[in-house]
Amino acid sequence: MLTAFVNAFRTPDLRKKLLFTLFIVALFRVGSVLPTPGVDAGAVRRCLDPVLQGGSGSSIYGMLNLFSGGALLQLSVFALTIMPYITASIIIQLLAVVIPRLETLRKEGETQKITQYTRYLTMGLAVLQSTTIIALARSGQMFPGCNEVLVPNDSILILITMVITMTAGTAVIMWFGELITDRGVGNGMSILIFVSIAAAFPTSLEAIRRQQGWPTFIVVMVVGLIIMAAVIYVEQAQRRIPVQYAKRMIGRRAYGGSSTYIPLKVNQAGVIPVIFASSLLYLPVLAAQFNPTARWAQWINANIAQGTHPVYMVGFFLLIVAFTYFYVGITFNPKDIADNMKKHGGFIPGIRAGRPTQEYLQYVLSRITFPGSIYLGVISLIPLIAFVLIGANQNFPFGGTSILIVVGVGLDTVKQIESQLQQRHYEGFLR
C-alpha cells in the first residue's frame, strides 16, 4: 500500500489531483471554524465546551452537527455544511418516483437538469435552515442552560446578513464539491462529508479518554477497529446474479454471446435509511419544544429526546428496517431491469425472460434486503449502546451514520485512485 501511495504522487496528473483535493479540503475546514458575522465567538465557545464534554449527540441537532464536523454549534460560515444538499438530493430522488417529468429526465440521462433542480432546492433549504438556526441562537435555545448572548446585535440588518452568509457558505461548499469532482479525485460531495465527520473523531476519542481513562480508551479503539473491519466486509458483500446474452447475427457478423452479472449489494440502501429514521424521530422532539408542558410533550422529552431510552432505540431500529425496504423498493426496479434484459437478448440461466425474471429479481432482492436492514439497524444502535455502557457521547465515532459514511466514501475514493493507477500500469491499493 505504501508503494501505491508513492506511485500516486509520482504520477504528475494524479499528484495534481490529490494536492488540489487537499487544498480544497483545507479551505473547507477553515470556513468551518470561521465565525459568522454578528456572532459572539467567545460566548459560543463558552457555551460549546460543556456541550462537547457532555456529548453533543444529546441535542436534537446532533445529526446536523455530525455532518458539519462541529461547525453547526460553532455558528460558523459553513455551519449548514452539506446537509441542505443531502436533503435536497433525497427529496429530488423521492419526487422522481411520483413526478413523471423527473422520472423521464432520470431515464433519459439528463443529469444536468436534475442537478440544477437540486441546486435550487438546496438554496431554498439553506435559507430555511439558516433562519431556524439563527432564531434558535438568538432566543437562547441553541444551548439549553447557557445564559450567554450569542448574537449581541439582533437588528434586522445583522440577522439578514447572517442568513445570507450561511446560505452563501452552502453555495460555496457545493462549488467546492464540484471542483473536487471535476479537477480532483472525484466524489466531491462525498469527500466533504467524509472530512466533516472524520474531523470530529479526535474530539470524540479525546473525550472518551479524558472521561473514562486509558483502559476504556484502548478497549474502544480495539472494538472500533473490529467494527470498521466488519463494516468494510458487509459493504463489499454482494450477490452476483449471472446474466447471459444470446448471440445475434447482424449481416455476416455475430454479436452478443457474452456473460456478465447483476451485483446486488447486501447494503443496497446505503446510509439513507438511517438519515430518514433520525429525521423522522426528530420531528416529535421539535414539536414538543412548542408546548413543553403538555403531557404528550413530557412523554416525548422523557423517552425520545435524549436518544438513550429503550423506546427510542426500538423505534429507531424498526424505522431503519422499514425505510431500508422502502428506499430499496423505489431505487431498484426489477421490472425495468427485466425489460432491458429482454430487449437486449439477456436472460438469467434457468429463468425465463420477462415476468419470471422480474419475480426472481424481486425474490432475491427481498432476501438480501433483510440482513442488510438488520445490519444498518445494529450499526446505528452502537453509539446509543456505547452511551449507556461507558458514558461516551452519542457521536461515538465507531458506529452509526459516521462509520457507514467514512467507510463507504473511503472505499469509493480508494477504488477511484486505484483505477487511475492501474491505467498507468501501477499496482493499486487493493491487490
N, C-alpha and C positions, 0 to 999 in steps of 0.2 A: 504493500500500500504506500509506503514511503517513496518507493521508486515511481509510483504513479503520480504522486504529488510533484516530485521533481520533474517528471516528464511534462506535466501540465504547465509548469512555469517555464519550461524550456521552449515550448511552442509559442511563437510570438503572438499570434492572434488569440489563442486561448489565454495566454498570460494577460493580454489587454482586457479580455472579457472578465477575468477574475478580479483584476485590480479595479476595473470600473465598477463592478458589483460591490466590492469592499468600500469604495469611495461613496457610492450612493447609500450604503448601509450606515456609514459613519455620519453622513448628513441627516439621515433619518433619525439616528439616535440623538444627535444634537437638538433637532426640533422637538424630540420627546421630552427634553428637560428644560426647554426654553419657555419661561412663563408667558402666559397670555397677557397682553397689555390690560391694565386695570385690576390685576390680581395681586394681592399682597403675598409675595413668595415666602416671606418669613412666617406669616400666620399659617399658610398652607403647610409649611414644613413642621411647625409646632403641632398642628392637628394631625398630620400624617404619621408622625413617629409612633404614637400609641396604637394607631390602626394597624401599622405594619407589625408591631410586636404582638398584637392580639389576633392577627390574621385577617387580611383584607377579604378573605373569602366569605366572612360572615355578613358582608354587605350585600345588598341586593344588586349592587353594581359590580360584583366580583367578576362576572364573565367579561364585561366590558373592560374592566381594569386588567384582566388577564391578557386580552388581545392587544391592549395598549402598552404592555410592558411597564405598567405603573404610571403611564403618562396621564391617564384619566384623573386619578386622585390628586395629581400634581397640578391639574388645570393648565397644562402646557399648550403650546401652539398645536401640537399633534395629539391633543387629548382624545379626539374621536378615533384616531388611528384609522385602521382599515375596516372597522366594524360597519359603518354605513354601506361600504361597497359589498361586504359579505351579505348583509341583509338584503340589499338591492338585487344581488345576483340570485339569491334564493327565491325572492319574490318573482323575478322575471322567469326563473326556471319553473316555478309552480304555475304562473299565469300562462305559460306556453301550453299547458295541458288543457286549459279551458278557453283560451282565446285562439281561434283558428289562424289569425294573421301571424301571431308569434310562432305557432306551430309550423306554418308554411315557411317562414323565414328560417327556422331552425333546420327543416328538412332540405331546403334549397342551399344551405350553407352560407346564408347571409349573416356572417358573424359580425361584420362591421355595424350593421343596423342594430342588432341585438346589443352589442357593446355600447352603442350610442344611447339606446334607451336605458341601459344600466347606469350609464354616467349621469343622465338627467335625474333618474330616481335616487341615485346616490347623493347628489347635491341637495335634493329636497329633504331626504332623511337627515343629512348633515345639519341643515338649518334647524330641523325639528329637535334633533338630539342636543345640539349645542345650546339652543334656547332652554331646554329642560335642565341641562347640567348647570348652566349659569343661574337659572332660577333657584335650583337647589343650593348652590353655593351662596347665593345672596340671602336666602332665608335661613341658612344655618343647618339645613337638613343633610348636607353632603357628609358631614362628620358629626353624627349624633353625640352629644355630650361635650363638644368643643365650643367654647364661647368666643373664639377669635372671630374678628370681622375679616372675611376673606376678600370682599370687594368693598374697599373703603368709599369709593366714589361710585354710587349706583345711579348716576344720571342716565338719561335715555341715550345720549350720545356714546357714553362709555359702554353701555350694555350692547348697543348695536355694533360698536367696534369689536367687542369680544366675540359676538356671534359671527361677524364677517371673518375675523381672524381664524376661528376654529373651523369654519366652513372652508376657507381658503386652504387651511392646513390639510384637510381631507383631499382637496383637489390636487395639492402638491404631492401627497402620498400616492394618489392614483397615477400621477405623472412619473413618479419615481418607479412605480411598479412596471409601467410600460417601457421605461428606459432600460430596466434590467432585462425585461423580456426581449427587447429589440437589440440591445447592444451588449448585454451581459450574458450570463449563463442560462437565462430563461426562467420561467415560472416566477415572474417578478412579484406579483401579489403574494404568492405563497411564501416566497423568501422573506418578505417584510413581516408577514405573520410569524414566521419561524423566528426571526430576530426579536420581535416583540416578546414572544413567550420565553425564548431562551434567555433574554435579559433579566427575567425575574428569577431564574434558577439560583444564582448565587445568593440573592437576598433570602429566598426561602430556605436554602440549606444552612445559611449562617444563622437564621432564626432558630432552626431546629437544634443546631449545635449549642447556641447560647442558652436556650431554654431547657434542653434535655441532657446536654453533656455529650462528651465524645463517644461513650458506648452506644447510645441511641443513634448518634450521627453515623457511626460505622455500620450499624445494622440497617439503617435507612439506605445508605449507599449500596450495600450488598443486595438488599431487596430491590432497590431501584434498577440495578443492572440486570437482575433476573427478570423483572417486569419488562424492561426495554427489550431484552432478547426474546421474550415471549411475544411481545407486540410485533417485533420485526418478523418473527416466524409466521404469525397469523396474517399480517398484512401482505406477505409474499405468497400465502397459500391461495391456490385457485383450482377449480375443477375445469379441466380441459375437455370440451366436448368435440370429438373428431368430426370433421366435415370433409366430404369427398365431392369433387366436381367432375361431372361426366365429360367425356371427350366430345367435342363438336367439330364437324367438318364444315369449313367455310372455304368454298372453292376446292383447291387441292391441299389445303393446309389444315392440320388438326390443332384445335385449341382446347384448353382445359385439361382434365385428367389429373389435376394436382390435388393434393390433400393438405388441409390446414386444420385449425381447431378454433373454437369459440372459448376464450378464457372467462370463466365466471369466478370472480374473487369471493372469498368467504365473507370479507367485509366489503360488500358491493356498495354500501351507502356511505362509506367514509365516516366523517365526523359530523355530518349534517344532522342525524337524529339526536345527537347529544345537544347540539345548539337549539334544535326545536324544543326538546324537552325542558331545557333550562329556561328558555324564553317563556314557555307556557307556565312554568311554575312561578316565574317572577311576576306574572300578571296579577294573581290574587294578592301577593305581597304589596305590590304597588297600589292596588285598590284599597287595601287595609290602611294605608297611610292617610287617606282622606277622611276616614271615620274610625279612628283607633279605639274609641270607647265602645263600639258595638260588640255584641257577643261573638258574631262571626269573625270580626276583625281580631279580637283577642285570641280566638282559636287558631287563626292563621298565623299570628305572630308567635304563638307558643309552639306550633307544630311544623310550620313550613318555613318561616322567615330565616331561622338560623341554619337550616340545612343538615342538622345532625340528628333530628328526631326520626324514629323508625317510620313514621307516617310519610315523611318527606322521602326517605330512602326507597321505600316500597313504591311510592308513586313515581319517583324519578326512574326507577328501574323499569316499571311497566310502561311508562311513556316512551322510553327509549326503544323497547321491544316493538311497541305499536308503530312508532314513527319509522323504524327501520323497514318494516314491511310496507308501510305507506310510501316511503321515498323510493324504495327499490321498485315498487309497483308502477310508479309514474315515470321513472327514468329508464327502465329496461322493459321494452315492449316485445314479448316473444312473437306476437303476430307479425310485426314489421320485419323481424329477423327471418321468420319462416317464409314470408312472402319474397323477401330479397333473395334468399337461398333458392327458392323455387324458380324465380325469374332468371337467375344465372346458372341454373342447372346443378345446384348444390343439394346435397342430402346428407343426413346423418346415417351411417351404416346401420341397417336393421330397422330404420324408422322411415315410413313413407313421407314424401314431401307434402307440404300443405298443413292441414289442420293437425294431423298426428304429430308433426314436428313441433308445432306451436304448443300442443299439450305436453309433449315431452320436455320442452324447454321450461315451461311453467312448473312442471313437477320437480325438475332438478333445481330450479331457482328457489322454490319454496323450501326444499330440503336444505339448501345451503344457507338461506337467509336465517333459519332458526338458530344454528350455532353462532352465526355472525351477530345476531341481535343479542344473544346471551353474552357473547364476548364484549360487545360495546357496553352493555349494562354493568358487567363486572368491573371492567376497566374504569368506568366513570364513577363507581362507588368507592374506589380505592382512596381518593383524597378524603372522603367523608369518614371512612373507617379509620384512616390514619389520624384524623382529628379526634375521634373518640378514644382511640387506643393510646396515642402518645402526645396528644395535645398539639400536634403540628397544625399550622394554619391550613385552611381549606384549599389554598392554592398550592397544596402539596405537589411538588414538581413531577414525581414519578407516577402519574396516573391521570385519569380523566381526559379532558379535552387537550391539555397541554402535551402529554406524551403522545397522543394519537397524531396531533399535527406535527410535532417535532420529528417523529419517526417517519411519517408519511412524506413530508416535504424533504427531509434529509435523504430518503431513499430515491425520490424522484430526481433530486439535484445530482446525486452521485451517478445515477444512471445516465443523465444527460452529459455530464463531463466524461463518463466512461465511453459513451458512443462517439464523442468527438475525439477522444484519444485513440480509439480503435480505427477511426477513419484515417489517422496518421500513422497506423501500424505500431502503436504503442500498446503495451498491456495495460488493462484498466485496473480499477479498484477491486472489482469482483471477478475472481478467477474461477 
